[in-house]
Amino acid sequence: MAAGRVAGYGIATWAGLEEEAFTVRELLALAAEAAGGQHHHLVAVQLLVSLVMMTPIVQALHGRGPLPAAAGAGLRVMASAPLHGGELPGLVDQELADLIRPGLTPHRRAYSRSRHAQE
């Protein structure tokens, strides 16, 4: 905050973008409207992305959805809940862990994949 002005802010949503209650384009239009038509300070979007909730990842692989839309608009994108509230390690069994990378325990595999998804 320089001279009492907000340098930037972000929007966090777990369902709004996935359920198409709004789009990144609509968020940008609302930000501009809130700024009185002046340059807005919306700089980031945070949304639910995990190996359990893969919709944003699948969409991005096909060049659509909120991830490429936000990145294309110059917004920072942050993933929320990469371990899906602690559920992910319990969903990865030894067979799946060995298929992904032999020798890792399911918990290490789940953590390793989620950690890399955040980078």
For each residue, the residues with C-beta under 8 A, 3 or more apart:
1: 4 5 6 7
2: 5 7
3:
4: 1
5: 1 2
6: 1 9 41
7: 1 2 41
8: 41 42 43 44
9: 6 41 42 43 44
10: 42 43 44 45 46 76 78
11: 27 42 44 45 46
12: 45 46 47 80
13: 16 17 45 46 47
14: 18 47 48 80 81
15: 18 19 21 48
16: 13 19 21 22
17: 13 20 21 22 23 24 45 47 56 65 66
18: 14 15 47 48 53 55 56 66
19: 15 16
20: 17 23
21: 15 16 17
22: 16 17 26 27 30
23: 17 20 26 27 66 69
24: 17 27 28 45 66 69 70 73 75
25: 28 29 69 73
26: 22 23 29 30
27: 11 22 23 24 30 31 42 45
28: 24 25 31 32 40 42 73
29: 25 26 32 33
30: 22 26 27 33 34
31: 27 28 34 35 40 41 42
32: 28 29 35 37 38 40
33: 29 30 36 37
34: 30 31 40
35: 31 32 38 39 40 41
36: 33
37: 32 33
38: 32 35
39: 35
40: 28 31 32 34 35
41: 6 7 8 9 31 35
42: 8 9 10 11 27 28 31 75
43: 8 9 10 75 76
44: 8 9 10 11 75 76 77 78
45: 10 11 12 13 17 24 27 66 70 75 76 77 78
46: 10 11 12 13 77 78 79 80
47: 12 13 14 17 18 56 66 77 78 79 80
48: 14 15 18 53 56 79 80 81
49: 53 56 57 67 79 80 81 82 117
50: 53 54 79 81 82 83 84 88 114 117
51: 54 82 84 88 110 113 114 117
52: 84 87 88 91
53: 18 48 49 50 56 81 84
54: 50 51 57 58
55: 18 58 59 65
56: 17 18 47 48 49 53 59 60 65 66 67
57: 49 54 60 61 67
58: 54 55 61 62 65
59: 55 56 62 64 65 66 67 68
60: 56 57 63 64 65 67 68
61: 57 58
62: 58 59 65
63: 60 68
64: 59 60 68 69
65: 17 55 56 58 59 60 62 68 69
66: 17 18 23 24 45 47 56 59 69 70 77
67: 49 56 57 59 60 70 71 77
68: 59 60 63 64 65 71 72
69: 23 24 25 64 65 66 72 73
70: 24 45 66 67 73 75 76 77
71: 67 68 74 75 77
72: 68 69
73: 24 25 28 69 70
74: 71
75: 24 42 43 44 45 70 71
76: 10 43 44 45 70
77: 44 45 46 47 66 67 70 71
78: 10 44 45 46 47
79: 46 47 48 49 50 82 117 118
80: 12 14 46 47 48 49
81: 14 48 49 50 53 84 85
82: 49 50 51 79 88 114 115 117 118
83: 50 86 87 88 89 110 111 114
84: 50 51 52 53 81 87 88
85: 81
86: 83 89 90
87: 52 83 84 90 91
88: 50 51 52 82 83 84 91 92 110 114
89: 83 86 92 106 107 110 111
90: 86 87
91: 52 87 88 110
92: 88 89 96 97 106 107 109 110
93: 96 97 106
94: 97 98 105 106
95: 98 99
96: 92 93 99 100 106 109
97: 92 93 94 100 101 104 105 106 108 109
98: 94 95 101 102 103 104
99: 95 96
100: 96 97 104 109 113
101: 97 98 104 109 112
102: 98
103: 98
104: 97 98 100 101 108 109 112
105: 94 97 108 109
106: 89 92 93 94 96 97 109 110
107: 89 92 110 111
108: 97 104 105 111 112
109: 92 96 97 100 101 104 105 106 112 113
110: 51 83 88 89 91 92 106 107 113 114
111: 83 89 107 108 114 115
112: 101 104 108 109 115 116
113: 51 100 109 110 116 117
114: 50 51 82 83 88 110 111 117 118
115: 82 111 112 118 119
116: 112 113 119
117: 49 50 51 79 82 113 114
118: 79 82 114 115
119: 115 116
